[in-house]
Structures are given as C-alpha cells and as structure tokens.
Amino acid sequence: MSAVVQDALRIARIERLKNEFNQIQDYWSKKAKEKGILTEKDLAHYLKK
C-alpha cells in the first residue's frame, strides 16, 4: 500500500478508537453518577462496601 493510504487508515483507526473510548467513558460515568459517585473519594467509599 502507498504511504498515503497507510496514513489515512492509521488516522481513521485512531479516530475510531478515540470515539470508542469516549463512548465507554461516557457509559461508565453515567453509571457512577447513578450511584452517587462523583469524586475519587466517593469511589473509594463505594469500593469499601
């Protein structure tokens, strides 16, 4: 493959992974907020249960 195509594929992969990461982060952020976990201190308290 040409370098141009390889660069385009690499950039597309990076963007796809960034979007996937953000979606996963949003999902777990919503789950934490539902449980009242807003800070790391809240998380530590929750995990001690």
C-alpha distance matrix in Angstrom:
0.0 3.7 6.5 8.2 6.4 6.5 10.0 11.0 10.4 12.3 15.0 15.5 16.0 18.4 20.3 20.6 22.0 24.3 25.7 26.3 28.0 30.2 31.2 32.2 34.1 35.9 36.9 38.5 40.0 41.8 43.0 44.4 46.2 47.7 49.3 50.4 48.0 47.4 47.4 46.5 50.3 50.4 47.6 49.5 52.6 50.9 49.4 52.9 54.3
3.7 0.0 3.8 5.4 5.4 6.3 8.7 10.0 10.8 12.3 14.3 15.5 16.6 18.5 20.2 21.2 22.7 24.5 26.0 27.0 28.6 30.5 31.8 33.1 34.6 36.3 37.7 39.3 40.5 42.4 43.8 45.1 46.6 48.4 50.0 51.0 48.5 47.6 47.5 46.8 50.6 50.8 48.2 50.1 53.3 51.8 50.4 53.9 55.4
6.5 3.8 0.0 3.8 5.5 5.0 6.0 8.5 9.8 10.3 12.1 14.1 15.1 16.3 18.2 19.8 20.9 22.4 24.2 25.5 26.7 28.5 30.2 31.4 32.6 34.4 36.1 37.5 38.5 40.6 42.1 43.1 44.6 46.6 48.1 48.8 46.3 45.2 44.9 44.2 47.9 48.4 45.9 47.7 51.0 49.6 48.3 51.7 53.4
8.2 5.4 3.8 0.0 3.8 5.5 5.2 6.2 8.7 9.9 10.6 12.3 14.3 15.4 16.6 18.3 20.1 21.2 22.7 24.3 25.8 27.1 28.7 30.4 31.6 33.0 34.8 36.5 37.3 39.2 41.0 42.1 43.3 45.3 47.1 47.7 45.3 44.1 44.1 43.7 47.5 47.7 45.4 47.4 50.6 49.2 48.1 51.6 53.2
6.4 5.4 5.5 3.8 0.0 3.8 5.4 5.0 6.1 8.5 9.9 10.5 12.2 14.2 15.3 16.3 18.3 19.9 21.1 22.4 24.2 25.8 27.0 28.6 30.1 31.5 33.0 34.8 35.9 37.6 39.2 40.6 42.0 43.7 45.5 46.4 44.1 43.2 43.4 42.9 46.7 46.8 44.3 46.4 49.5 47.8 46.7 50.3 51.6
6.5 6.3 5.0 5.5 3.8 0.0 3.8 5.4 5.1 6.1 8.6 9.8 10.5 12.3 14.3 15.2 16.5 18.3 20.0 21.0 22.4 24.4 25.8 26.9 28.4 30.2 31.6 33.1 34.3 36.3 37.7 38.8 40.5 42.3 43.8 44.7 42.3 41.4 41.3 40.6 44.4 44.6 42.0 43.9 47.1 45.5 44.2 47.7 49.2
10.0 8.7 6.0 5.2 5.4 3.8 0.0 3.8 5.5 5.0 6.1 8.5 9.8 10.5 12.3 14.1 15.3 16.5 18.4 19.9 21.0 22.6 24.4 25.8 26.8 28.5 30.3 31.8 32.6 34.7 36.4 37.3 38.7 40.8 42.4 43.0 40.5 39.3 39.2 38.6 42.4 42.8 40.3 42.3 45.5 44.2 43.0 46.5 48.1
11.0 10.0 8.5 6.2 5.0 5.4 3.8 0.0 3.8 5.5 5.2 6.1 8.6 9.9 10.6 12.2 14.3 15.4 16.6 18.3 20.0 21.2 22.6 24.4 25.7 27.0 28.7 30.6 31.4 33.1 34.9 36.2 37.4 39.3 41.1 41.9 39.6 38.5 38.7 38.5 42.3 42.3 40.0 42.2 45.2 43.7 42.8 46.4 47.7
10.4 10.8 9.8 8.7 6.1 5.1 5.5 3.8 0.0 3.8 5.5 5.1 6.1 8.6 9.9 10.4 12.2 14.2 15.3 16.3 18.2 20.0 21.1 22.5 24.2 25.7 27.0 28.8 30.0 31.7 33.2 34.6 36.1 37.7 39.5 40.5 38.2 37.4 37.7 37.3 41.0 40.9 38.4 40.6 43.6 41.8 40.7 44.3 45.6
12.3 12.3 10.3 9.9 8.5 6.1 5.0 5.5 3.8 0.0 3.8 5.5 5.1 6.2 8.7 9.9 10.6 12.3 14.3 15.3 16.4 18.4 20.1 21.1 22.4 24.3 25.9 27.2 28.3 30.4 31.8 32.8 34.5 36.4 37.9 38.7 36.2 35.3 35.3 34.6 38.4 38.5 36.0 38.0 41.1 39.6 38.4 41.9 43.4
15.0 14.3 12.1 10.6 9.9 8.6 6.1 5.2 5.5 3.8 0.0 3.8 5.4 5.1 6.2 8.6 9.9 10.6 12.4 14.2 15.3 16.6 18.5 20.1 21.0 22.5 24.5 26.0 26.7 28.7 30.5 31.5 32.8 34.8 36.5 37.1 34.7 33.6 33.7 33.4 37.2 37.3 35.0 37.2 40.2 38.8 37.9 41.5 43.0
15.5 15.5 14.1 12.3 10.5 9.8 8.5 6.1 5.1 5.5 3.8 0.0 3.8 5.5 5.2 6.1 8.6 9.9 10.6 12.3 14.2 15.4 16.6 18.4 19.9 21.1 22.7 24.6 25.6 27.2 28.9 30.3 31.6 33.3 35.2 36.1 34.0 33.1 33.6 33.4 37.2 36.9 34.6 37.0 39.9 38.1 37.3 41.0 42.2
16.0 16.6 15.1 14.3 12.2 10.5 9.8 8.6 6.1 5.1 5.4 3.8 0.0 3.8 5.4 5.0 6.1 8.6 9.9 10.5 12.2 14.2 15.3 16.5 18.2 19.9 21.1 22.7 24.0 25.9 27.2 28.5 30.2 31.8 33.5 34.5 32.2 31.6 31.9 31.4 35.2 34.9 32.3 34.6 37.5 35.7 34.7 38.3 39.5
18.4 18.5 16.3 15.4 14.2 12.3 10.5 9.9 8.6 6.2 5.1 5.5 3.8 0.0 3.8 5.5 5.2 6.1 8.7 9.9 10.5 12.3 14.3 15.4 16.3 18.3 20.0 21.3 22.2 24.4 25.9 26.8 28.3 30.4 31.9 32.6 30.1 29.1 29.2 28.7 32.5 32.6 30.1 32.3 35.4 33.8 32.9 36.4 37.9
20.3 20.2 18.2 16.6 15.3 14.3 12.3 10.6 9.9 8.7 6.2 5.2 5.4 3.8 0.0 3.8 5.4 5.1 6.2 8.6 9.8 10.6 12.3 14.3 15.2 16.4 18.4 20.2 20.8 22.6 24.6 25.7 26.8 28.8 30.6 31.3 29.1 28.0 28.5 28.5 32.3 32.0 29.8 32.4 35.2 33.5 33.0 36.7 37.9
20.6 21.2 19.8 18.3 16.3 15.2 14.1 12.2 10.4 9.9 8.6 6.1 5.0 5.5 3.8 0.0 3.8 5.5 5.2 6.2 8.6 10.0 10.6 12.4 14.2 15.4 16.7 18.7 19.9 21.3 22.9 24.5 25.8 27.4 29.3 30.3 28.4 27.7 28.5 28.4 32.1 31.5 29.1 31.8 34.4 32.4 31.8 35.5 36.4
22.0 22.7 20.9 20.1 18.3 16.5 15.3 14.3 12.2 10.6 9.9 8.6 6.1 5.2 5.4 3.8 0.0 3.8 5.4 5.0 6.0 8.6 9.8 10.5 12.1 14.1 15.3 16.6 18.0 20.0 21.2 22.4 24.2 25.9 27.4 28.4 26.1 25.6 26.0 25.6 29.3 28.9 26.3 28.7 31.5 29.6 28.8 32.4 33.6
24.3 24.5 22.4 21.2 19.9 18.3 16.5 15.4 14.2 12.3 10.6 9.9 8.6 6.1 5.1 5.5 3.8 0.0 3.8 5.5 5.1 6.2 8.7 10.0 10.4 12.2 14.3 15.6 16.2 18.3 20.1 20.9 22.3 24.4 26.0 26.6 24.3 23.3 23.7 23.6 27.3 27.0 24.8 27.3 30.1 28.5 28.0 31.6 32.9
25.7 26.0 24.2 22.7 21.1 20.0 18.4 16.6 15.3 14.3 12.4 10.6 9.9 8.7 6.2 5.2 5.4 3.8 0.0 3.8 5.4 5.1 6.2 8.7 9.8 10.5 12.4 14.5 15.1 16.6 18.6 20.0 21.0 22.7 24.8 25.6 23.7 22.9 23.9 24.3 27.9 27.1 25.0 27.9 30.4 28.4 28.2 32.0 32.8
26.3 27.0 25.5 24.3 22.4 21.0 19.9 18.3 16.3 15.3 14.2 12.3 10.5 9.9 8.6 6.2 5.0 5.5 3.8 0.0 3.8 5.5 5.1 6.2 8.6 9.9 10.7 12.6 14.1 15.6 16.9 18.5 20.1 21.5 23.2 24.5 22.6 22.4 23.4 23.4 27.0 26.0 23.5 26.3 28.7 26.5 26.0 29.8 30.5
28.0 28.6 26.7 25.8 24.2 22.4 21.0 20.0 18.2 16.4 15.3 14.2 12.2 10.5 9.8 8.6 6.0 5.1 5.4 3.8 0.0 3.8 5.5 5.2 6.1 8.6 9.9 10.8 12.0 14.3 15.5 16.4 18.2 20.1 21.4 22.4 20.1 19.6 20.2 20.0 23.7 23.0 20.5 23.2 25.8 23.9 23.3 27.0 28.1
30.2 30.5 28.5 27.1 25.8 24.4 22.6 21.2 20.0 18.4 16.6 15.4 14.2 12.3 10.6 10.0 8.6 6.2 5.1 5.5 3.8 0.0 3.8 5.5 5.0 6.0 8.5 10.0 10.2 12.2 14.2 15.2 16.2 18.3 20.1 20.7 18.7 17.8 18.8 19.3 22.9 22.0 20.1 23.1 25.4 23.6 23.6 27.3 28.2
31.2 31.8 30.2 28.7 27.0 25.8 24.4 22.6 21.1 20.1 18.5 16.6 15.3 14.3 12.3 10.6 9.8 8.7 6.2 5.1 5.5 3.8 0.0 3.8 5.5 5.1 6.2 8.8 9.8 10.7 12.5 14.4 15.4 16.8 18.9 20.1 18.6 18.3 19.9 20.5 23.9 22.5 20.4 23.7 25.6 23.3 23.4 27.2 27.6
32.2 33.1 31.4 30.4 28.6 26.9 25.8 24.4 22.5 21.1 20.1 18.4 16.5 15.4 14.3 12.4 10.5 10.0 8.7 6.2 5.2 5.5 3.8 0.0 3.8 5.5 5.1 6.4 8.5 10.0 10.8 12.4 14.4 15.6 17.1 18.6 16.7 17.0 18.3 18.4 21.7 20.3 17.8 20.8 22.9 20.5 20.3 24.1 24.5
34.1 34.6 32.6 31.6 30.1 28.4 26.8 25.7 24.2 22.4 21.0 19.9 18.2 16.3 15.2 14.2 12.1 10.4 9.8 8.6 6.1 5.0 5.5 3.8 0.0 3.8 5.4 5.4 6.0 8.6 9.9 10.5 12.2 14.3 15.6 16.4 14.2 13.8 14.9 15.2 18.6 17.5 15.3 18.4 20.6 18.6 18.7 22.4 23.2
35.9 36.3 34.4 33.0 31.5 30.2 28.5 27.0 25.7 24.3 22.5 21.1 19.9 18.3 16.4 15.4 14.1 12.2 10.5 9.9 8.6 6.0 5.1 5.5 3.8 0.0 3.8 5.6 5.0 6.2 8.7 9.9 10.5 12.3 14.5 15.2 13.8 13.3 15.3 16.4 19.6 17.9 16.3 19.8 21.5 19.3 20.0 23.7 24.1
36.9 37.7 36.1 34.8 33.0 31.6 30.3 28.7 27.0 25.9 24.5 22.7 21.1 20.0 18.4 16.7 15.3 14.3 12.4 10.7 9.9 8.5 6.2 5.1 5.4 3.8 0.0 3.8 5.5 5.3 6.4 8.8 10.1 10.9 12.9 14.6 13.5 14.1 16.3 17.2 20.0 17.9 16.0 19.5 20.8 18.1 18.7 22.4 22.3
38.5 39.3 37.5 36.5 34.8 33.1 31.8 30.6 28.8 27.2 26.0 24.6 22.7 21.3 20.2 18.7 16.6 15.6 14.5 12.6 10.8 10.0 8.8 6.4 5.4 5.6 3.8 0.0 3.8 5.4 4.9 6.1 8.6 9.8 10.8 12.4 10.7 11.7 13.4 13.9 16.7 14.6 12.4 15.7 17.2 14.6 15.0 18.8 18.9
40.0 40.5 38.5 37.3 35.9 34.3 32.6 31.4 30.0 28.3 26.7 25.6 24.0 22.2 20.8 19.9 18.0 16.2 15.1 14.1 12.0 10.2 9.8 8.5 6.0 5.0 5.5 3.8 0.0 3.8 5.4 5.1 6.2 8.7 10.0 10.5 8.8 8.8 10.9 12.2 15.0 13.0 11.6 15.2 16.6 14.5 15.6 19.1 19.5
41.8 42.4 40.6 39.2 37.6 36.3 34.7 33.1 31.7 30.4 28.7 27.2 25.9 24.4 22.6 21.3 20.0 18.3 16.6 15.6 14.3 12.2 10.7 10.0 8.6 6.2 5.3 5.4 3.8 0.0 3.8 5.4 5.1 6.2 8.8 9.8 9.5 10.0 13.0 14.9 17.1 14.4 13.5 17.3 17.9 15.4 17.0 20.5 20.1
43.0 43.8 42.1 41.0 39.2 37.7 36.4 34.9 33.2 31.8 30.5 28.9 27.2 25.9 24.6 22.9 21.2 20.1 18.6 16.9 15.5 14.2 12.5 10.8 9.9 8.7 6.4 4.9 5.4 3.8 0.0 3.8 5.5 5.2 6.6 8.9 8.6 10.5 13.2 14.4 16.3 13.3 11.9 15.5 15.9 12.9 14.3 17.7 17.0
44.4 45.1 43.1 42.1 40.6 38.8 37.3 36.2 34.6 32.8 31.5 30.3 28.5 26.8 25.7 24.5 22.4 20.9 20.0 18.5 16.4 15.2 14.4 12.4 10.5 9.9 8.8 6.1 5.1 5.4 3.8 0.0 3.8 5.4 5.2 6.3 5.0 7.1 9.5 10.8 12.5 9.6 8.4 12.1 12.6 10.0 11.7 15.1 14.8
46.2 46.6 44.6 43.3 42.0 40.5 38.7 37.4 36.1 34.5 32.8 31.6 30.2 28.3 26.8 25.8 24.2 22.3 21.0 20.1 18.2 16.2 15.4 14.4 12.2 10.5 10.1 8.6 6.2 5.1 5.5 3.8 0.0 3.8 5.3 4.9 5.3 6.1 9.6 12.0 13.4 10.3 10.5 14.2 14.1 12.0 14.5 17.4 17.0
47.7 48.4 46.6 45.3 43.7 42.3 40.8 39.3 37.7 36.4 34.8 33.3 31.8 30.4 28.8 27.4 25.9 24.4 22.7 21.5 20.1 18.3 16.8 15.6 14.3 12.3 10.9 9.8 8.7 6.2 5.2 5.4 3.8 0.0 3.8 5.5 7.5 9.5 12.9 15.0 15.9 12.3 12.4 15.9 15.2 12.5 15.1 17.8 16.6
49.3 50.0 48.1 47.1 45.5 43.8 42.4 41.1 39.5 37.9 36.5 35.2 33.5 31.9 30.6 29.3 27.4 26.0 24.8 23.2 21.4 20.1 18.9 17.1 15.6 14.5 12.9 10.8 10.0 8.8 6.6 5.2 5.3 3.8 0.0 3.8 5.6 8.8 11.5 13.1 13.4 9.7 9.7 12.8 11.7 8.9 11.7 14.2 12.9
50.4 51.0 48.8 47.7 46.4 44.7 43.0 41.9 40.5 38.7 37.1 36.1 34.5 32.6 31.3 30.3 28.4 26.6 25.6 24.5 22.4 20.7 20.1 18.6 16.4 15.2 14.6 12.4 10.5 9.8 8.9 6.3 4.9 5.5 3.8 0.0 3.8 6.1 9.0 11.4 11.2 7.6 9.0 12.1 10.9 9.2 12.5 14.6 13.9
48.0 48.5 46.3 45.3 44.1 42.3 40.5 39.6 38.2 36.2 34.7 34.0 32.2 30.1 29.1 28.4 26.1 24.3 23.7 22.6 20.1 18.7 18.6 16.7 14.2 13.8 13.5 10.7 8.8 9.5 8.6 5.0 5.3 7.5 5.6 3.8 0.0 3.8 6.0 7.8 8.4 5.1 5.7 9.2 9.0 7.6 10.4 12.9 13.1
47.4 47.6 45.2 44.1 43.2 41.4 39.3 38.5 37.4 35.3 33.6 33.1 31.6 29.1 28.0 27.7 25.6 23.3 22.9 22.4 19.6 17.8 18.3 17.0 13.8 13.3 14.1 11.7 8.8 10.0 10.5 7.1 6.1 9.5 8.8 6.1 3.8 0.0 3.8 7.1 8.2 6.2 7.5 10.8 11.2 10.8 13.2 15.6 16.4
47.4 47.5 44.9 44.1 43.4 41.3 39.2 38.7 37.7 35.3 33.7 33.6 31.9 29.2 28.5 28.5 26.0 23.7 23.9 23.4 20.2 18.8 19.9 18.3 14.9 15.3 16.3 13.4 10.9 13.0 13.2 9.5 9.6 12.9 11.5 9.0 6.0 3.8 0.0 3.8 5.2 5.1 6.4 8.7 9.9 10.6 12.4 14.5 16.0
46.5 46.8 44.2 43.7 42.9 40.6 38.6 38.5 37.3 34.6 33.4 33.4 31.4 28.7 28.5 28.4 25.6 23.6 24.3 23.4 20.0 19.3 20.5 18.4 15.2 16.4 17.2 13.9 12.2 14.9 14.4 10.8 12.0 15.0 13.1 11.4 7.8 7.1 3.8 0.0 3.8 5.4 4.9 6.1 8.6 9.6 10.4 12.4 14.7
50.3 50.6 47.9 47.5 46.7 44.4 42.4 42.3 41.0 38.4 37.2 37.2 35.2 32.5 32.3 32.1 29.3 27.3 27.9 27.0 23.7 22.9 23.9 21.7 18.6 19.6 20.0 16.7 15.0 17.1 16.3 12.5 13.4 15.9 13.4 11.2 8.4 8.2 5.2 3.8 0.0 3.8 5.3 5.1 6.2 8.6 9.9 10.8 13.1
50.4 50.8 48.4 47.7 46.8 44.6 42.8 42.3 40.9 38.5 37.3 36.9 34.9 32.6 32.0 31.5 28.9 27.0 27.1 26.0 23.0 22.0 22.5 20.3 17.5 17.9 17.9 14.6 13.0 14.4 13.3 9.6 10.3 12.3 9.7 7.6 5.1 6.2 5.1 5.4 3.8 0.0 3.8 5.5 5.1 6.1 8.6 10.1 11.3
47.6 48.2 45.9 45.4 44.3 42.0 40.3 40.0 38.4 36.0 35.0 34.6 32.3 30.1 29.8 29.1 26.3 24.8 25.0 23.5 20.5 20.1 20.4 17.8 15.3 16.3 16.0 12.4 11.6 13.5 11.9 8.4 10.5 12.4 9.7 9.0 5.7 7.5 6.4 4.9 5.3 3.8 0.0 3.8 5.4 5.0 6.1 8.6 10.3
49.5 50.1 47.7 47.4 46.4 43.9 42.3 42.2 40.6 38.0 37.2 37.0 34.6 32.3 32.4 31.8 28.7 27.3 27.9 26.3 23.2 23.1 23.7 20.8 18.4 19.8 19.5 15.7 15.2 17.3 15.5 12.1 14.2 15.9 12.8 12.1 9.2 10.8 8.7 6.1 5.1 5.5 3.8 0.0 3.8 5.4 5.2 6.3 9.1
52.6 53.3 51.0 50.6 49.5 47.1 45.5 45.2 43.6 41.1 40.2 39.9 37.5 35.4 35.2 34.4 31.5 30.1 30.4 28.7 25.8 25.4 25.6 22.9 20.6 21.5 20.8 17.2 16.6 17.9 15.9 12.6 14.1 15.2 11.7 10.9 9.0 11.2 9.9 8.6 6.2 5.1 5.4 3.8 0.0 3.8 5.5 5.3 7.0
50.9 51.8 49.6 49.2 47.8 45.5 44.2 43.7 41.8 39.6 38.8 38.1 35.7 33.8 33.5 32.4 29.6 28.5 28.4 26.5 23.9 23.6 23.3 20.5 18.6 19.3 18.1 14.6 14.5 15.4 12.9 10.0 12.0 12.5 8.9 9.2 7.6 10.8 10.6 9.6 8.6 6.1 5.0 5.4 3.8 0.0 3.8 5.5 5.6
49.4 50.4 48.3 48.1 46.7 44.2 43.0 42.8 40.7 38.4 37.9 37.3 34.7 32.9 33.0 31.8 28.8 28.0 28.2 26.0 23.3 23.6 23.4 20.3 18.7 20.0 18.7 15.0 15.6 17.0 14.3 11.7 14.5 15.1 11.7 12.5 10.4 13.2 12.4 10.4 9.9 8.6 6.1 5.2 5.5 3.8 0.0 3.8 5.4
52.9 53.9 51.7 51.6 50.3 47.7 46.5 46.4 44.3 41.9 41.5 41.0 38.3 36.4 36.7 35.5 32.4 31.6 32.0 29.8 27.0 27.3 27.2 24.1 22.4 23.7 22.4 18.8 19.1 20.5 17.7 15.1 17.4 17.8 14.2 14.6 12.9 15.6 14.5 12.4 10.8 10.1 8.6 6.3 5.3 5.5 3.8 0.0 3.8
54.3 55.4 53.4 53.2 51.6 49.2 48.1 47.7 45.6 43.4 43.0 42.2 39.5 37.9 37.9 36.4 33.6 32.9 32.8 30.5 28.1 28.2 27.6 24.5 23.2 24.1 22.3 18.9 19.5 20.1 17.0 14.8 17.0 16.6 12.9 13.9 13.1 16.4 16.0 14.7 13.1 11.3 10.3 9.1 7.0 5.6 5.4 3.8 0.0
